[in-house]
Amino acid sequence: MLKAENLSKHYLQGGTEVVALEDFSYSFPAGATAIVGPSGSGKTTLLNLLAGFDVPSRGRVELAGERLDELNEDERAAVRLRHAGFVFQSWNLLPTLTALENVAFPLLLAGVARVQREERAQELLSRVGVAERAEHRPNQLSGGEQQRVAIARALALEPAVLFADEPTGNLDSASGRKVLDLLLAHAGDERRLVLVTHDLDVASHAQRILHLRDGRLIDIEKSG
């Protein structure tokens, strides 16, 4: 479902070649996998490559049997819509839409009829504990509420792979734990959670922890 082979990303900065990621290979099993490492270790670069937001300098990424590195931007977006969900530290909610409309948006893109997508969105908001905030816009929600709406949106199409980039980084410990529990609840069976975090306590709740340093995979630790 999700695997990388010899994945590398280099770019030029001020005429100097920067190695953001080098020869990363891993097949992600079902369940939760955390990616940890110091700032500049390549965590977010790796996540962007795995999700098809960026293309590698070398190597391959397969998501749901599709070679993302061989697809153009529109084709990668179509694969993401069918198979992946995303939760980001900055939440990325659409400011002019209500919580319900934000959650329903991926369903709209997928062509789901209005009644069905609104029912699904309301169900997901109930699942994450913010049903009573359905008609509020993002600027009327607390940080924890916005993050839960973002999770509901990410789950709208029941993605096989859920990517999360520092999803608890802007939250207090109580809100962060609730968010983490929601993410972990989605992982299992044939579903995957790929979690980037600087917090080793958060990472310890995943089944596996990948340690990056200087753009390289240096250790794989069993946890959870």
C-alpha positions as CSV (number, residue, x, y, z in Angstrom):
1,M,0.0,0.0,0.0
2,L,2.8,2.4,0.8
3,K,6.5,1.9,0.2
4,A,9.6,3.8,-0.7
5,E,12.8,2.5,-2.4
6,N,16.1,4.4,-2.5
7,L,14.2,7.7,-2.0
8,S,16.4,10.8,-2.2
9,K,15.7,14.5,-2.4
10,H,18.5,17.1,-3.2
11,Y,18.1,20.8,-4.0
12,L,20.2,23.8,-4.6
13,Q,20.5,26.6,-2.0
14,G,22.7,29.5,-2.8
15,G,24.6,27.5,-5.3
16,T,25.2,24.7,-2.8
17,E,23.6,21.2,-3.1
18,V,21.6,20.3,0.0
19,V,20.8,16.7,0.7
20,A,17.4,16.7,2.4
21,L,16.9,12.9,2.1
22,E,19.2,10.1,1.0
23,D,18.5,6.5,0.0
24,F,15.4,6.0,2.2
25,S,13.8,2.6,1.8
26,Y,10.9,1.2,3.8
27,S,7.6,-0.6,3.3
28,F,5.0,0.7,5.7
29,P,2.9,-2.1,7.3
30,A,-0.6,-1.6,8.6
31,G,-0.9,0.3,11.9
32,A,0.9,3.4,13.1
33,T,4.5,4.4,12.2
34,A,6.1,7.4,13.7
35,I,9.0,9.3,12.0
36,V,11.2,11.2,14.5
37,G,14.5,13.1,14.3
38,P,16.0,16.5,15.1
39,S,15.2,19.6,13.1
40,G,16.6,19.3,9.6
41,S,16.7,15.5,9.7
42,G,14.4,15.2,6.7
43,K,11.1,14.3,8.4
44,T,8.8,16.7,6.5
45,T,10.7,16.2,3.3
46,L,10.0,12.5,3.6
47,L,6.3,13.0,4.4
48,N,5.9,15.3,1.4
49,L,7.5,12.7,-0.9
50,L,5.4,9.8,0.5
51,A,2.2,11.8,0.0
52,G,3.1,13.0,-3.4
53,F,3.2,16.7,-2.6
54,D,6.8,16.7,-3.9
55,V,8.8,14.5,-6.3
56,P,12.1,12.8,-5.5
57,S,15.4,13.5,-7.1
58,R,15.9,9.8,-7.2
59,G,14.0,6.6,-6.1
60,R,10.4,5.6,-6.1
61,V,7.3,5.9,-4.0
62,E,4.3,3.5,-4.4
63,L,0.9,4.4,-2.9
64,A,-1.9,2.0,-3.5
65,G,0.0,0.4,-6.4
66,E,0.6,3.7,-8.1
67,R,4.2,5.0,-8.8
68,L,3.8,8.6,-7.5
69,D,7.2,9.5,-8.9
70,E,6.0,8.8,-12.4
71,L,2.8,10.8,-12.2
72,N,2.2,14.5,-12.9
73,E,0.7,16.8,-10.3
74,D,-2.9,16.3,-11.2
75,E,-2.5,12.5,-11.3
76,R,-0.8,12.5,-7.9
77,A,-3.7,14.6,-6.5
78,A,-6.2,12.1,-7.8
79,V,-4.4,9.2,-6.1
80,R,-4.3,11.2,-2.8
81,L,-8.0,11.9,-3.0
82,R,-8.8,8.2,-3.4
83,H,-6.3,6.7,-0.9
84,A,-4.9,9.3,1.5
85,G,-5.9,11.7,4.3
86,F,-3.8,14.5,5.8
87,V,-3.6,16.3,9.2
88,F,-1.2,19.2,9.5
89,Q,0.1,21.2,12.4
90,S,-1.4,24.4,10.9
91,W,-4.7,22.6,10.3
92,N,-5.3,24.2,6.9
93,L,-9.0,24.6,7.3
94,L,-10.8,26.8,4.7
95,P,-11.6,30.0,6.6
96,T,-14.8,30.9,4.7
97,L,-16.4,27.4,5.3
98,T,-18.1,26.1,8.4
99,A,-16.7,23.1,10.2
100,L,-19.4,21.0,8.5
101,E,-18.5,22.3,5.1
102,N,-14.8,21.8,5.7
103,V,-15.3,18.2,6.6
104,A,-17.6,17.7,3.6
105,F,-15.2,19.3,1.1
106,P,-13.3,16.1,0.2
107,L,-16.6,14.4,-0.4
108,L,-17.6,17.2,-2.7
109,L,-14.4,16.7,-4.7
110,A,-15.1,13.0,-4.9
111,G,-18.6,13.6,-6.4
112,V,-20.7,12.5,-3.4
113,A,-24.2,13.9,-3.4
114,R,-25.0,16.8,-1.0
115,V,-27.3,14.9,1.4
116,Q,-24.9,12.0,1.7
117,R,-21.8,14.2,2.2
118,E,-23.6,16.4,4.9
119,E,-24.7,13.3,6.7
120,R,-21.2,11.8,6.6
121,A,-19.7,15.1,7.8
122,Q,-22.1,15.4,10.7
123,E,-21.3,11.8,11.7
124,L,-17.6,12.5,11.7
125,L,-17.9,15.7,13.7
126,S,-19.9,13.7,16.3
127,R,-17.2,11.0,16.3
128,V,-14.4,13.6,17.1
129,G,-16.6,15.4,19.7
130,V,-17.4,18.7,18.0
131,A,-20.8,18.1,16.6
132,E,-22.2,21.2,18.3
133,R,-19.7,23.4,16.5
134,A,-20.8,22.3,13.0
135,E,-22.0,25.7,11.9
136,H,-19.0,27.6,13.3
137,R,-16.1,28.8,11.1
138,P,-12.5,28.1,12.0
139,N,-11.9,31.5,13.6
140,Q,-14.7,30.7,16.0
141,L,-13.1,27.5,17.1
142,S,-10.4,26.8,19.7
143,G,-7.1,25.2,18.5
144,G,-8.1,21.8,19.7
145,E,-11.5,22.1,18.0
146,Q,-9.9,23.1,14.7
147,Q,-7.5,20.1,14.9
148,R,-10.4,17.8,15.5
149,V,-12.3,19.2,12.6
150,A,-9.2,18.7,10.5
151,I,-9.0,15.1,11.6
152,A,-12.7,14.6,10.7
153,R,-12.0,16.1,7.2
154,A,-9.0,13.7,6.8
155,L,-11.2,10.7,7.6
156,A,-14.1,11.7,5.3
157,L,-13.2,9.3,2.5
158,E,-11.9,6.5,4.8
159,P,-8.4,6.8,3.6
160,A,-6.1,3.7,3.5
161,V,-3.2,5.9,4.6
162,L,-3.4,8.9,7.0
163,F,-0.5,11.3,7.1
164,A,0.0,13.5,10.1
165,D,2.7,16.2,10.4
166,E,3.3,17.4,14.0
167,P,-0.5,17.1,14.6
168,T,-0.2,17.8,18.4
169,G,2.5,20.5,18.2
170,N,0.2,23.5,18.7
171,L,-2.0,21.9,21.4
172,D,-1.9,21.6,25.2
173,S,-1.2,18.1,26.6
174,A,-4.9,17.2,27.2
175,S,-6.0,18.3,23.7
176,G,-3.0,16.7,22.2
177,R,-3.7,13.4,23.8
178,K,-7.3,13.4,22.5
179,V,-6.1,14.2,19.0
180,L,-3.5,11.4,19.1
181,D,-6.1,8.9,20.3
182,L,-8.3,9.8,17.3
183,L,-5.5,9.3,14.9
184,L,-4.4,6.0,16.4
185,A,-8.0,4.7,16.4
186,H,-7.9,5.0,12.6
187,A,-4.7,2.9,12.2
188,G,-5.0,-0.9,12.1
189,D,-6.4,-3.7,10.0
190,E,-5.4,-2.6,6.5
191,R,-5.1,1.1,7.4
192,R,-1.9,3.0,8.0
193,L,-1.0,6.1,10.0
194,V,2.3,7.9,9.2
195,L,3.0,10.3,12.0
196,V,5.8,12.9,11.9
197,T,6.7,14.2,15.4
198,H,9.5,15.7,17.4
199,D,7.8,14.4,20.6
200,L,9.2,11.0,21.6
201,D,6.3,10.5,24.0
202,V,3.8,10.9,21.1
203,A,6.0,8.6,18.9
204,S,6.0,5.9,21.6
205,H,2.3,5.2,21.0
206,A,3.0,4.0,17.4
207,Q,4.0,0.4,16.7
208,R,7.2,1.4,14.9
209,I,9.5,4.4,15.2
210,L,11.7,5.4,12.3
211,H,14.7,7.5,13.4
212,L,16.1,10.0,10.8
213,R,19.3,12.0,11.0
214,D,20.9,14.1,8.3
215,G,18.4,12.8,5.8
216,R,19.1,9.1,6.4
217,L,17.2,6.4,8.2
218,I,19.5,5.3,11.0
219,D,17.2,3.1,13.2
220,I,13.9,1.3,13.2
221,E,12.5,0.8,16.7
222,K,9.5,-1.4,17.7
223,S,7.2,0.3,20.1
224,G,3.5,0.7,21.0
